């Protein structure tokens, strides 16, 4: 018992740490109709389980107390084989409880399966790569990387694909997860009620960089989304400083083979993410805080920063060229 008592504080700490998580990466704070439906089902199941557990433990405690062994009591209780009434009760009650859970589940399943277009709805093709995300907007002729922009209060039909291995698209604040499978197109839909940035992750083990395969869904007002889409489709703006202009030269010599900017260069299907609005991201490589120090670290040592990615390192660049490249990349914006 003493050893058990010593373990209790450690167990409490472990449970406390298990509850810690990243902001906006939870299904318990729904920001869209799908997430609200799923949270309602979670609550319904939880409430039923709590009621069942309380009743079962109450009966168990009563039986232990009522029929406890008393000193000197040699009486042998009546021996009973089966009880039709009890058997009917504990067979019927679980069936009723399962039906209570099953009916809303089936109804919500049909709602989730409805990927038919609505008025003003948009389509986004989401392709998982090792270890980054590509977002293609066929209605707007735009391709983006890492940040998925969507208009608020609009049904977004998502086509899920993969270019290499299986991935899984998950934005818990907006919807449940769905797999990206090579050679297969899965479909789902999401809708964000409020503007905001909602974190997503790959939830299918896809290689050594899987744990850092994060992305963001950026929900903005419809007019802001249209402005973003129009600007993404335009050629990149000229750099505003001499240092940024020098950085563009470095970028065109070193990066343009894999990364597109303003529709120029790169091949998103086999290269790296589109960088047209890179300067508006809040993270680098899907997980690093956006600052010059982390950007230089990523550019010079991508393999040690995010294991398994296919980007070559640029540690051969001198400090002047590196600072110029960073200045140019920081200026890649479309919503200014």
Steps between C-alpha positions, in 0.01 A plus 500: 500500500787737574640444151156567352481822698832611359381433147181704533671845470695378195178367346329833563786687330487266199124553465546876530768504229283278278242777500747756371484562127545756230260790473226445244580132454197358673158368410360650822490855359295462179512782247284344229182293460681168454710547812186600691323181390797289603527669839129439558550129432800492735293665775204267443722190526679642804177582686359152434823336615505708819140408581570130440817504710329680789206258502718189470738609776208604723343155462839336552564699820149426629540126441839496674353677803160327511634146463829538683629213710402549864682339796328185613254496211495141367185550294527387140306732266241364263668364187356644182570394143410785265236771524289567194405850612860608558616337176237690303599827672874472440441396141238764416667797670831473304305465174307818579819685592671386179200619297517839671863528390451341157213716370682838512819329379324368189331836436830688528674244280262578213555873560878458485475287186317775311779663298266650240579858408289783636461860392834681548676179609862449394715195430851444631721213393725406792808293419722355768874483432786390720484720712293797386158588365389635164166681455366544148197718424372392157226766499760773542800345319711537814741268682613568856724322747469432873225759568152413375294817457121463506208745516286499814144366499568323171487129427848392396507170311836334559648244260774305675791340317860397570807515278717240673375314809181509704434815701197615697339847506379614843380841618327417830347846552315464168456129422617147556784337312499341156777305329707613202567181306724474190293429189169566678302821543311522828248775561378694800377850574577761762357836597640765734250725674746758632819650355809350657803277459431133569785256537507170315726197502572185308370213713633208295857384560669590171872503574755647737374857449137407568487659845585841349256482209277784620295755309247775564153578375460877479133600498437855377198701392383417144615836356845452655518148358416624150770767528748237620414264211526775240835618633635145523432458128694817411874521428708567808558864589845647450717527812490842667859507627838440337572221748172326418574537130836331552315232695273441202809427290616247761152345507486467122842338498439262791131443571289556188546143378273368778307800633261719303444870570217685332436212261863501382739206542476178693282198453272460803427138411860388549685794659424705806222727627393810310661802668295784348373613842783357712547829687147474642556167671535481875722191498787366291512140372163443662615532861780756562412848625535747215812709560828563320702269724273202439475575129878498464518180701243340269674616182846390609415174677161370383576131564595546864213745553229281345630144446399323182413803290638523145625857509876541449693718742641839400781527751730594213341847479705775659347722766423782257313275257317326783381830651388617156310177438329527839402861431348401167306208645364713785357739240303233313147615587170537317267665754694818578 
